[in-house]
Amino acid sequence: MPDLCIEGYVIVSADGMLANAAHVMPDELKFEADKQFFTSALDRAALIVHGRHSGEGQPNSPQRKRIIVTRTVTALAPNPSNPNATLWNPAGASFEAVCDRAGVRAGTIAIIGGPDVFGLFMDRYDTFWLSQAPRVRLPGGEPCFPGVSAQSPQQILAAHGLSAGEPQILDGANEVSVTPWRRRG
Ligand SMILES: NC(=O)c1ccc[n+]([C@@H]2O[C@H](COP(=O)([O-])OP(=O)(O)OC[C@H]3O[C@@H](n4cnc5c(N)ncnc54)[C@H](OP(=O)(O)O)[C@@H]3O)[C@@H](O)[C@H]2O)c1
């Protein structure tokens, strides 16, 4: 799909977690500057993709087209509670088919988690925006990608053909930054 650009977004703790041991993203991993970065990116995206337990919960969320990944459907289905959302089971329909169903044939597609959904697109990201909060640790938490903690998030992105660009400081006091990992070649 040459006219689509696939981008990933996550904020992780120093130990590579996106949520705590209760599968909840705790307040200590939430930073206003990162939220603003994320919100502006989603406002520019043509389509958002996330698992059934994720979602950005922002004022503009109802207006955004989204795909919700779930095994509760066999392939593709409308979401009865949100006309802008399509339910997708990757075992029953291709990503191209669900984009087509959502009416999206060009623009940026934002993949926003959780871990297994990030994993589905590991060989397809054009850019993965990795936000890091190095002062936060979430022992026993939920690793951001399949394969963390045996490997770091950075090792996994590199193993899938992505290279780190220049980090951008989002919150100097808390040392929070975002690094674009772009596909090599
Ligand atoms: N720090 C961050 O930036 C960040 C980013 C994203 C999420 N989070 C946090 O992470 C937590 C959610 O994580 P989660 O593990 O519950 O992940 P999730 O991906 O939001 O939800 C998991 C559900 O998605 C569906 N799913 C996932 N992979 C699938 C596949 N390959 N095929 C079909 N369905 C699939 C399944 O839904 P069914 O049960 O309906 O089949 C599964 O139960 C939340 O606390 C969220 O706030 C944090």
PDBQT file of the ligand as one rigid body, heavy atoms in Angstrom, charges set to zero:
ROOT
HETATM    1  N1  LIG A 201       2.311   3.304  27.510  1.00  0.00    +0.000 N 
HETATM    2  C1  LIG A 201       1.686   3.345  26.348  1.00  0.00    +0.000 C 
HETATM    3  O1  LIG A 201       2.052   4.125  25.457  1.00  0.00    +0.000 OA
HETATM    4  C2  LIG A 201       0.560   2.387  26.080  1.00  0.00    +0.000 A 
HETATM    5  C3  LIG A 201       0.176   2.096  24.762  1.00  0.00    +0.000 A 
HETATM    6  C4  LIG A 201      -0.844   1.179  24.551  1.00  0.00    +0.000 A 
HETATM    7  C5  LIG A 201      -1.462   0.569  25.622  1.00  0.00    +0.000 A 
HETATM    8  N2  LIG A 201      -1.067   0.890  26.884  1.00  0.00    +0.000 N 
HETATM    9  C6  LIG A 201      -1.698   0.248  28.020  1.00  0.00    +0.000 C 
HETATM   10  O2  LIG A 201      -1.557  -1.160  27.908  1.00  0.00    +0.000 OA
HETATM   11  C7  LIG A 201      -2.714  -1.781  28.471  1.00  0.00    +0.000 C 
HETATM   12  C8  LIG A 201      -3.476  -2.641  27.434  1.00  0.00    +0.000 C 
HETATM   13  O3  LIG A 201      -2.744  -3.680  27.063  1.00  0.00    +0.000 OA
HETATM   14  P1  LIG A 201      -3.350  -5.086  26.590  1.00  0.00    +0.000 P 
HETATM   15  O4  LIG A 201      -2.293  -6.081  26.742  1.00  0.00    +0.000 OA
HETATM   16  O5  LIG A 201      -4.667  -5.354  27.191  1.00  0.00    +0.000 OA
HETATM   17  O6  LIG A 201      -3.462  -4.885  25.040  1.00  0.00    +0.000 OA
HETATM   18  P2  LIG A 201      -4.583  -4.465  23.972  1.00  0.00    +0.000 P 
HETATM   19  O7  LIG A 201      -3.914  -4.738  22.679  1.00  0.00    +0.000 OA
HETATM   20  O8  LIG A 201      -5.114  -3.114  24.188  1.00  0.00    +0.000 OA
HETATM   21  O9  LIG A 201      -5.792  -5.455  24.183  1.00  0.00    +0.000 OA
HETATM   22  C9  LIG A 201      -5.647  -6.807  24.088  1.00  0.00    +0.000 C 
HETATM   23  C10 LIG A 201      -6.848  -7.314  23.325  1.00  0.00    +0.000 C 
HETATM   24  O10 LIG A 201      -6.725  -6.938  21.949  1.00  0.00    +0.000 OA
HETATM   25  C11 LIG A 201      -7.126  -8.029  21.133  1.00  0.00    +0.000 C 
HETATM   26  N3  LIG A 201      -5.967  -8.532  20.407  1.00  0.00    +0.000 N 
HETATM   27  C12 LIG A 201      -4.651  -8.282  20.633  1.00  0.00    +0.000 A 
HETATM   28  N4  LIG A 201      -3.891  -8.928  19.727  1.00  0.00    +0.000 NA
HETATM   29  C13 LIG A 201      -4.739  -9.608  18.910  1.00  0.00    +0.000 A 
HETATM   30  C14 LIG A 201      -4.566 -10.443  17.771  1.00  0.00    +0.000 A 
HETATM   31  N5  LIG A 201      -3.336 -10.735  17.280  1.00  0.00    +0.000 N 
HETATM   32  N6  LIG A 201      -5.651 -10.947  17.182  1.00  0.00    +0.000 NA
HETATM   33  C15 LIG A 201      -6.888 -10.647  17.625  1.00  0.00    +0.000 A 
HETATM   34  N7  LIG A 201      -7.132  -9.868  18.716  1.00  0.00    +0.000 NA
HETATM   35  C16 LIG A 201      -6.059  -9.352  19.333  1.00  0.00    +0.000 A 
HETATM   36  C17 LIG A 201      -7.726  -9.063  22.052  1.00  0.00    +0.000 C 
HETATM   37  O11 LIG A 201      -9.082  -8.646  22.216  1.00  0.00    +0.000 OA
HETATM   38  P3  LIG A 201     -10.308  -9.658  22.543  1.00  0.00    +0.000 P 
HETATM   39  O12 LIG A 201     -10.136 -10.014  23.981  1.00  0.00    +0.000 OA
HETATM   40  O13 LIG A 201     -11.509  -8.807  22.261  1.00  0.00    +0.000 OA
HETATM   41  O14 LIG A 201     -10.164 -10.812  21.606  1.00  0.00    +0.000 OA
HETATM   42  C18 LIG A 201      -6.955  -8.830  23.348  1.00  0.00    +0.000 C 
HETATM   43  O15 LIG A 201      -7.644  -9.279  24.492  1.00  0.00    +0.000 OA
HETATM   44  C19 LIG A 201      -3.641  -0.674  28.912  1.00  0.00    +0.000 C 
HETATM   45  O16 LIG A 201      -3.407  -0.386  30.256  1.00  0.00    +0.000 OA
HETATM   46  C20 LIG A 201      -3.184   0.483  28.070  1.00  0.00    +0.000 C 
HETATM   47  O17 LIG A 201      -3.482   1.720  28.689  1.00  0.00    +0.000 OA
HETATM   48  C21 LIG A 201      -0.073   1.772  27.137  1.00  0.00    +0.000 A 
ENDROOT
TORSDOF 0
